[in-house]
């Protein structure tokens, strides 16, 4: 069969080209840059001469139609990978592009037509296992909504009797990813820095197994099929343990409550709406991390007569490639580093290291590093918090979210505490006499007191809580789940000069707040009473 394919330059699409050719099919690939697609395929041992490239964009209806003409079947594998919140052309690709490809293929009588979706359209799930009958999600970003909108369109085409099948892969993993993204990117970041360990987990599906499934679907699907292929489900601690076993190097770990992870995603979403910037965490991405559950793949594997590689093999191959391509530091790759002793195959799915170094040994020169949130989110939040426009957004988003997290967690969680020590201060209103709660960054001192700064996100006016303390110094502090009555003291000029360097160590953005506010920031010492 002559199979039309999108995404040949990408991770899933390039492997699918190889699988289709191995099955004896002819491949016509719609790509924007044939030269780049040829280079990608060459890394998989595919000769570009064996593929018919058609230059074009899937948003161009005429180009899509011309490429579809003369084909027997189609696989739509081109889409933005992940749930990291890109906008613009990626939203168009997921909606308009899907309409052009799927609708055009059905109009021309191609059969079957296979659409590659994602298990993300089911998250958060309504039960302990995701099945094709699970309800679709309600994403919070434009990107997430575009994925569900594309899914609904394909289902409408299916319901009309068209020979369309949908495949829902999980976290696609393996070697030779053309553009580092999604799960391989997460593996590299987690091992180079630290593993965030929220609730939930990830389904790991080998890119080679997914490609084989798509190639078999061409000869199997009759229309109306919805196949989940989430792969092997691992909790975040389990995948961290697996990486420890494969590399022989213990990874750094940091437990993160699910509410904190989602809260960080919410704040970044709000900030991006004011001024777009590139950072992968979104509310949808956080929800995916903490909310994913296993998928029921048994019907899919039976229908396609498919067996999956052991997850140990998939992750080992991915880590070995990440190290060889420079994405993973050699000392973090351990036994899988390019210059490490080779791995000797053992039983199927297992590997046995020849490295005499004990499993878990840490290089002597390696020093502890900051946590993943501090290393990655710290610079982002400092940049965002110091931007003039954030003085309008921050007061509307951060305090309400912090108060909610504090209430839900029983006083244990504040949004900023993963980046900087934080407390919840309860004052008495200077005019109203009512209790007022405000989350604040703080500097815990060795003598058991706390320093807090009336920065007000760098706005011109002093925050109301500082006026409350000046009239009623008696207050209450909730710090790390413990509530303490305190007395507030406004620092003198000499005390300010002595304390300021220590405050800047906690949150360097204070200097920018001073420049922008045009006022002297009030600093209080809170002493347990």
HELIX and SHEET records of a PDB file:
HELIX    1   1 UNK A   11  UNK A   22  1                                  12    
HELIX    2   2 UNK A   34  UNK A   42  1                                   9    
HELIX    3   3 UNK A   48  UNK A   50  5                                   3    
HELIX    4   4 UNK A   61  UNK A   68  1                                   8    
HELIX    5   5 UNK A   89  UNK A   92  1                                   4    
HELIX    6   6 UNK A   93  UNK A   97  3                                   5    
HELIX    7   7 UNK A   98  UNK A   98  1                                   1    
HELIX    8   8 UNK A   99  UNK A  103  3                                   5    
HELIX    9   9 UNK A  104  UNK A  107  1                                   4    
HELIX   10  10 UNK A  119  UNK A  122  5                                   4    
HELIX   11  11 UNK A  142  UNK A  159  1                                  18    
HELIX   12  12 UNK A  182  UNK A  192  1                                  11    
HELIX   13  13 UNK A  207  UNK A  220  1                                  14    
HELIX   14  14 UNK A  236  UNK A  247  1                                  12    
HELIX   15  15 UNK A  258  UNK A  274  1                                  17    
HELIX   16  16 UNK A  283  UNK A  291  1                                   9    
HELIX   17  17 UNK A  298  UNK A  304  1                                   7    
HELIX   18  18 UNK A  311  UNK A  324  1                                  14    
HELIX   19  19 UNK A  330  UNK A  333  1                                   4    
HELIX   20  20 UNK A  334  UNK A  336  5                                   3    
HELIX   21  21 UNK A  372  UNK A  372  1                                   1    
HELIX   22  22 UNK A  373  UNK A  377  3                                   5    
HELIX   23  23 UNK A  378  UNK A  386  1                                   9    
HELIX   24  24 UNK A  390  UNK A  408  1                                  19    
HELIX   25  25 UNK A  415  UNK A  418  5                                   4    
HELIX   26  26 UNK A  456  UNK A  458  5                                   3    
HELIX   27  27 UNK A  464  UNK A  471  1                                   8    
HELIX   28  28 UNK A  493  UNK A  506  1                                  14    
HELIX   29  29 UNK A  510  UNK A  517  1                                   8    
SHEET    1   A 7 UNK A  51  UNK A  55  0                                        
SHEET    2   A 7 UNK A  26  UNK A  31  1                                        
SHEET    3   A 7 UNK A   2  UNK A   6  1                                        
SHEET    4   A 7 UNK A  73  UNK A  76  1                                        
SHEET    5   A 7 UNK A 113  UNK A 116  1                                        
SHEET    6   A 7 UNK A 164  UNK A 169  1                                        
SHEET    7   A 7 UNK A 226  UNK A 229  1                                        
SHEET    1   B 2 UNK A 129  UNK A 130  0                                        
SHEET    2   B 2 UNK A 294  UNK A 295  1                                        
SHEET    1   C 3 UNK A 171  UNK A 173  0                                        
SHEET    2   C 3 UNK A 201  UNK A 206  1                                        
SHEET    3   C 3 UNK A 232  UNK A 235 -1                                        
SHEET    1   D 2 UNK A 195  UNK A 197  0                                        
SHEET    2   D 2 UNK A 253  UNK A 255  1                                        
SHEET    1   E 2 UNK A 343  UNK A 345  0                                        
SHEET    2   E 2 UNK A 351  UNK A 353 -1                                        
SHEET    1   F 7 UNK A 435  UNK A 441  0                                        
SHEET    2   F 7 UNK A 422  UNK A 428 -1                                        
SHEET    3   F 7 UNK A 474  UNK A 479 -1                                        
SHEET    4   F 7 UNK A 482  UNK A 490 -1                                        
SHEET    5   F 7 UNK A 523  UNK A 528 -1                                        
SHEET    6   F 7 UNK A 450  UNK A 453 -1                                        
SHEET    7   F 7 UNK A 443  UNK A 444 -1                                        
END                                                                             
